[in-house]
Amino acid sequence: MSKYKITLKNCAFFARHGVYNEEETLGQRFFVDAVLDVDAGNALTEDEIEGTVDYGTAFQVIESIITGKRRFLIESLALETAKALCHKFPMIENAEITIRKPNAPVQGVLDHVEVTLNHKPNG
């Protein structure tokens, strides 16, 4: 069996996540990376999209979670995103989701706050 990774890098979305009311009111951009470990089965030798992860659909799954229900924690957002991708694509063996929040309410100068979460379905 073949195994491989699909990486969706720096997907950008406008959303309203965070603890503070101002974060919900103003919103901001969030950036998401998804690294998906995939068991290809016969999809690669057969050249069939049905047996693998369609990255266009994967992007839509990520978008629906990130732009959906408000979350206080980007950690929770990352977990929900990973679970949704694994549910949609059962051939994913591990989903590593990184979410960057460039305008985190921190008193100080920083590029962004980033959370990375690994999720193995049924693990």
C-alpha positions in Angstrom: 0.0 0.0 0.0 1.1 3.5 -0.8 1.0 6.3 1.8 1.6 10.0 1.1 0.9 13.5 2.4 -1.3 16.2 1.1 -0.5 19.7 2.4 -2.8 22.6 2.1 -0.6 25.6 3.1 -1.7 29.0 4.3 -5.4 28.8 3.6 -6.8 32.2 4.5 -10.3 32.9 6.0 -12.0 35.8 7.7 -13.7 34.7 11.0 -14.6 35.9 14.4 -13.0 33.5 16.9 -11.5 34.5 20.3 -12.2 35.0 23.9 -12.8 38.8 23.8 -16.0 40.4 22.5 -14.0 42.7 20.3 -12.6 39.7 18.4 -16.2 38.6 17.6 -17.2 42.2 16.7 -14.2 43.0 14.5 -13.2 39.6 13.2 -9.8 38.9 11.6 -8.0 36.7 9.2 -7.0 33.2 10.2 -4.4 31.1 8.3 -4.6 27.3 8.3 -2.2 24.6 7.2 -3.5 21.0 6.9 -1.0 18.2 6.6 -2.9 15.0 5.8 -1.3 11.5 6.0 -3.2 9.4 3.5 -3.4 5.7 2.9 -3.9 5.6 -0.9 -5.1 2.0 -1.1 -5.4 1.5 -4.9 -6.2 5.1 -5.8 -2.7 6.0 -7.1 -2.2 2.9 -9.2 -5.7 3.2 -10.6 -5.5 7.0 -10.9 -8.9 7.4 -9.2 -9.9 10.5 -7.3 -12.6 8.6 -5.5 -10.1 6.6 -3.4 -8.1 9.6 -2.2 -8.4 13.1 -0.7 -9.8 15.7 -3.1 -7.9 18.8 -1.9 -10.6 21.1 -3.4 -13.2 19.4 -1.2 -10.7 19.4 1.7 -10.4 23.2 1.4 -14.1 23.5 1.5 -14.3 21.4 4.7 -11.7 23.6 6.3 -13.5 26.8 5.2 -16.8 25.6 6.6 -15.3 25.0 10.0 -13.2 28.1 10.2 -15.9 30.5 9.0 -18.6 28.7 11.0 -19.5 28.7 14.6 -17.4 31.0 16.9 -14.8 29.3 19.1 -13.1 30.9 22.0 -10.0 28.7 21.5 -8.1 28.1 18.2 -7.1 24.8 19.7 -10.8 23.7 19.7 -11.1 25.1 16.1 -8.1 23.0 15.1 -9.6 19.8 16.6 -12.9 20.4 15.0 -11.2 20.9 11.6 -9.1 17.7 11.9 -12.2 15.6 12.9 -14.2 17.0 10.0 -11.5 16.2 7.5 -11.0 12.6 8.9 -14.8 12.1 8.8 -15.1 13.3 5.2 -12.1 11.3 4.1 -11.7 7.9 5.9 -8.4 7.3 4.2 -6.7 10.0 6.3 -4.6 8.3 9.0 -3.5 11.6 10.7 -4.5 15.2 10.3 -2.1 17.8 11.5 -3.8 21.2 11.6 -2.0 24.5 12.2 -4.0 27.7 12.8 -2.3 31.1 12.9 -3.9 34.1 14.4 -1.9 37.2 13.4 -3.9 39.7 15.4 -4.0 38.0 18.7 -4.8 40.3 21.6 -1.3 40.3 23.1 0.4 43.3 24.6 3.6 43.2 22.7 4.9 42.8 19.2 4.6 39.4 17.5 4.0 38.0 14.1 1.2 35.6 15.1 0.0 33.1 17.6 0.0 29.5 16.2 -1.5 26.2 17.4 -0.7 22.9 15.9 -2.8 19.8 16.6 -2.5 16.2 15.5 -5.6 14.0 15.3 -5.6 10.3 14.4 -9.2 9.0 13.8 -10.1 6.3 16.2 -6.9 7.0 18.1 
